Amino acid sequence: MAQLPKKEIAEEQGKEARGTPPSASITDLLAAGREFYARRFPNPERAGCPSPLQLQGLAMATTLPDQQVRDHLFQCSECFNEYREARAWRPSLIPEQPATLRQRLKTLRVWQPAWAWATALLVLGAAIGIAVLWQGRDHAYKQKLVAKQNQSSSSEATSTPAEPPAPTSPLPVTAAEHAAPHVAPPAPRKPYETAKSEALFKRINLDSETSYRSATIPDNDEGRGAKFRPALYRLQILLPVGSQRGIYKIKLCDVFNQPIRKAVAVASDGKRIETKFDLRQLANHSYYLRIGRQDETPYFYKIVINRNVSGAKSKP
């Protein structure tokens, strides 16, 4: 079976990276090409393959890989699938195009009536403020004039000055009142509260009885689950024996299998992965860690959030 033209596929992928939509016929051709390269060239020994970290870095880059890497991707279905999976998780790096002059003028015409109303309101408010200020000054001047007239009339009348009140002795002051004010001690930190930079360490073994492999969460799951505090955790997940290396997706789901937190980790040796999860805002309830690669049946690990749990470690 002849290979699809790599040059046309690379050009269309470049159009997708620049935000230019491909035509309908080329879209069908790209879909067939992706399916072809994803299954036609298996490489279970991973001979000549770059590491998962290198593939992830190439997928996160703003430019396409060089010709040597592209040739390998089209000859190794495993690397082709991992590169596509990592690129699907890549955040959008396409900068927003600046608005054209016509769009700016159109926006100006739309906001012109609003500017007119705003200017009229500002002028009206300034006029009202000046009027209120002037009235206040006039009222103060009249009060000052009336007070001056009353003072002149009272000075003409003869009156006996009142005797000043007798001085009173100051009250005695005790030594306790001269003491320094009492400062309340800081409230003790709750056992589940940690600093922002402090993460509790937790090791999870997917070969334990708490985990199981299934397409979804069963309705009659009565397992106890591992207890966690509502804190920031650094998780070390031990993969089952025989797991493949590559990119793993980790999701924290509720009992209805709806994701609450998401993370991505790379297993360079196929034995363990590490990631961080913030559980500080979760209520006391049961949750599930869903762990697995793309197009594989995931593992579920049940956890229970309990604010009374103590004894977690901050270091492995």
C-alpha positions in Angstrom: 0.0 0.0 0.0 1.5 3.4 -1.1 2.1 6.0 1.6 0.2 9.2 1.6 2.1 12.4 0.5 3.9 13.6 3.5 4.4 17.1 2.0 0.7 17.8 1.7 0.0 16.5 5.2 2.8 18.7 6.7 1.4 21.7 4.8 -2.1 21.2 6.1 -0.8 20.6 9.6 1.0 24.0 9.3 -2.3 25.6 8.2 -4.0 24.2 11.4 -1.2 25.6 13.6 -1.6 29.0 11.9 -5.4 28.9 12.4 -6.3 28.5 8.6 -9.0 25.8 8.2 -8.3 23.1 5.6 -10.7 22.2 2.8 -13.2 19.4 3.2 -11.4 17.0 0.8 -8.0 17.6 2.5 -9.7 17.1 5.9 -10.8 13.6 4.9 -7.4 12.9 3.4 -5.8 14.0 6.8 -8.1 11.7 8.8 -7.3 8.7 6.6 -3.6 9.5 6.8 -3.7 9.7 10.6 -5.5 6.4 10.8 -3.0 4.9 8.4 0.1 6.0 10.3 -1.4 5.2 13.7 -1.8 1.5 12.9 0.4 0.6 9.8 3.9 0.9 11.3 4.0 -0.9 14.8 7.3 -0.6 16.7 6.8 -2.6 20.0 10.6 -2.6 20.6 10.7 1.2 20.3 13.8 1.0 18.2 15.3 4.5 17.5 12.4 6.2 19.4 13.0 9.5 21.2 12.1 9.7 24.9 8.5 10.7 26.0 9.9 14.0 27.4 11.4 14.8 24.0 8.1 14.0 22.2 6.2 16.1 24.7 8.6 19.0 24.1 8.2 18.7 20.3 4.4 18.7 20.7 4.4 21.8 22.9 6.7 23.8 20.5 5.2 26.5 18.3 7.0 25.1 15.2 6.7 21.7 13.5 9.5 19.1 14.0 12.4 18.9 11.6 12.5 16.5 8.6 14.3 13.7 10.5 11.8 13.6 13.3 8.9 13.7 10.9 10.4 10.8 9.0 10.5 8.8 12.2 6.9 9.7 13.2 5.7 8.4 9.8 7.6 5.2 10.3 6.7 4.4 14.0 3.0 4.2 15.0 3.7 4.4 18.8 5.6 7.7 18.5 3.0 9.0 16.0 0.2 8.3 18.5 2.1 9.7 21.5 3.0 12.9 19.5 -0.7 13.4 18.5 -1.9 12.7 22.1 0.6 15.3 23.5 -0.3 17.8 20.8 -4.0 17.4 21.6 -3.3 18.5 25.2 -1.1 21.4 24.1 -2.7 24.8 25.1 -3.5 27.2 22.3 -0.4 29.2 21.4 -1.8 31.1 18.4 -1.7 34.9 19.2 -4.8 36.9 18.7 -4.8 38.9 15.4 -5.0 42.7 16.0 -8.2 44.4 14.9 -8.2 46.0 11.5 -8.8 49.7 10.9 -12.3 49.0 9.6 -13.2 47.0 12.8 -11.8 49.9 15.0 -13.9 52.5 13.1 -17.0 50.3 13.4 -16.4 49.9 17.1 -16.0 53.7 17.4 -19.3 54.3 15.6 -21.1 51.8 17.9 -19.7 53.5 21.1 -20.2 57.1 19.8 -23.7 57.5 21.2 -22.5 56.1 24.6 -19.7 58.6 24.6 -22.0 61.5 23.9 -24.3 60.5 26.8 -21.4 60.1 29.1 -20.0 63.5 28.2 -23.4 65.1 28.8 -23.7 63.4 32.2 -20.3 64.6 33.2 -21.1 68.2 32.2 -24.4 68.1 34.1 -22.7 66.6 37.2 -20.1 69.3 37.1 -22.7 72.1 36.8 -24.7 70.7 39.8 -21.5 70.4 41.9 -20.5 74.0 41.2 -24.0 75.2 42.1 -24.0 73.2 45.4 -20.6 74.6 46.3 -21.6 78.1 45.6 -24.8 77.8 47.7 -22.7 76.4 50.5 -20.3 79.3 50.5 -23.1 81.8 50.5 -24.8 80.1 53.4 -21.5 80.0 55.4 -21.0 83.7 54.8 -24.5 84.5 56.0 -24.0 82.5 59.2 -20.7 84.2 59.9 -22.3 87.6 59.5 -25.2 86.8 61.9 -22.7 85.5 64.5 -20.7 88.7 64.3 -23.8 90.8 64.8 -24.8 88.7 67.9 -21.3 89.0 69.3 -21.4 92.8 69.0 -24.8 93.1 70.6 -23.9 90.8 73.5 -20.7 92.8 74.3 -22.8 95.9 74.9 -24.9 94.2 77.6 -23.5 94.1 81.2 -23.3 90.7 82.7 -21.6 89.1 85.7 -18.9 86.6 84.7 -19.5 83.1 86.0 -17.0 81.7 88.4 -14.8 79.0 86.9 -15.4 75.5 88.2 -13.2 74.2 91.0 -10.4 71.9 89.8 -10.9 68.3 90.5 -8.2 65.9 91.5 -7.3 63.2 88.9 -8.4 59.7 89.6 -5.7 57.3 90.8 -4.3 55.1 88.2 -3.4 51.5 89.1 -0.3 49.8 87.9 -2.3 47.3 85.9 -3.6 50.1 83.7 -0.1 51.2 82.9 0.8 47.7 81.8 1.2 46.8 78.1 -2.0 45.9 76.4 -2.7 42.2 76.2 -2.1 40.6 72.7 -4.0 37.5 71.9 -1.9 34.6 70.7 -2.3 33.5 67.1 -5.0 30.9 66.5 -3.5 27.4 66.1 -3.4 26.0 62.6 -5.9 23.3 61.9 -4.3 19.8 61.2 -5.5 19.9 57.5 -4.3 23.4 56.7 -0.8 23.7 55.0 1.2 26.5 53.6 0.8 27.3 49.9 4.2 26.0 49.0 4.0 22.9 51.3 2.7 19.7 49.7 2.0 16.5 51.5 3.5 13.4 50.1 1.4 10.3 49.3 2.3 7.1 47.6 -0.4 5.2 45.7 0.0 1.6 44.5 -2.3 0.6 41.7 -1.7 -3.1 42.5 -3.4 -2.7 45.9 -7.0 -3.8 46.8 -8.1 -0.2 46.8 -7.7 0.1 43.0 -9.3 -1.8 40.1 -9.4 -1.6 36.3 -12.7 -0.8 34.7 -14.2 1.4 31.9 -16.3 3.2 34.5 -17.1 3.4 38.2 -19.4 0.5 39.3 -22.7 1.4 41.0 -22.2 -1.0 44.0 -18.7 0.1 45.0 -18.6 -0.4 48.7 -14.8 -0.3 49.2 -13.4 1.8 52.0 -10.9 3.8 50.0 -7.7 5.6 51.1 -8.2 8.5 53.5 -6.9 11.9 52.5 -6.9 15.3 54.2 -8.2 18.4 52.3 -4.7 19.6 51.5 -2.1 20.0 48.7 -0.7 16.6 47.8 2.3 15.4 45.8 1.3 12.0 44.6 3.7 9.2 43.6 1.7 6.6 41.7 3.2 3.1 41.4 2.0 1.6 38.1 1.0 -2.1 37.8 3.7 -4.5 36.7 4.0 -4.6 32.9 2.8 -1.0 32.3 4.0 0.9 29.3 6.1 4.0 29.4 4.6 7.2 27.9 2.0 9.9 28.8 -0.6 9.1 31.4 -3.8 11.2 32.1 -4.8 11.5 35.7 -8.3 12.7 36.6 -10.0 13.3 40.0 -13.6 12.3 39.5 -16.7 12.3 41.7 -19.0 9.3 42.2 -20.7 10.1 38.9 -17.4 9.8 37.0 -17.4 13.6 36.3 -13.8 15.0 36.4 -13.0 17.7 39.0 -9.2 18.0 38.6 -7.0 17.0 35.7 -3.2 16.4 35.3 -0.8 14.8 32.9 2.4 12.9 33.9 5.1 11.0 31.9 6.3 7.5 32.9 9.8 7.4 31.6 10.4 3.8 32.9 6.8 2.4 33.0 7.0 2.0 36.8 5.8 5.3 38.4 4.5 8.7 37.7 4.3 11.8 39.9 1.9 14.8 39.9 0.3 17.3 42.3 -3.4 17.7 43.2 -5.0 20.4 45.3 -7.7 18.9 47.5 -8.1 21.8 49.9 -11.5 22.9 48.6 -13.1 19.5 48.5 -15.8 18.4 50.9 -15.9 15.3 53.1 -16.9 12.7 50.4 -15.7 9.8 48.3 -13.8 10.5 45.1 -11.9 8.4 42.5 -8.5 8.9 40.8 -8.7 7.8 37.2 -5.3 6.9 35.8 -4.5 5.6 32.3 -3.1 6.1 28.8 -5.0 7.1 25.7 -7.2 4.3 24.3 -6.6 2.0 27.2 -8.8 0.9 30.0 -8.1 3.1 33.0 -7.4 2.3 36.7 -9.7 3.7 39.4 -8.3 4.4 42.9 -10.9 5.3 45.5 -10.1 8.1 48.1 -12.1 9.5 50.9 -11.7 13.2 52.0 -11.7 13.4 55.8 -10.7 16.6 57.7 -9.9 14.5 60.9 -7.2 12.5 59.2 -3.7 13.2 60.6 -0.2 12.0 60.2 0.4 12.7 56.5 4.0 13.3 55.5 5.3 16.4 53.7 8.4 14.5 52.4 8.8 11.0 50.9 
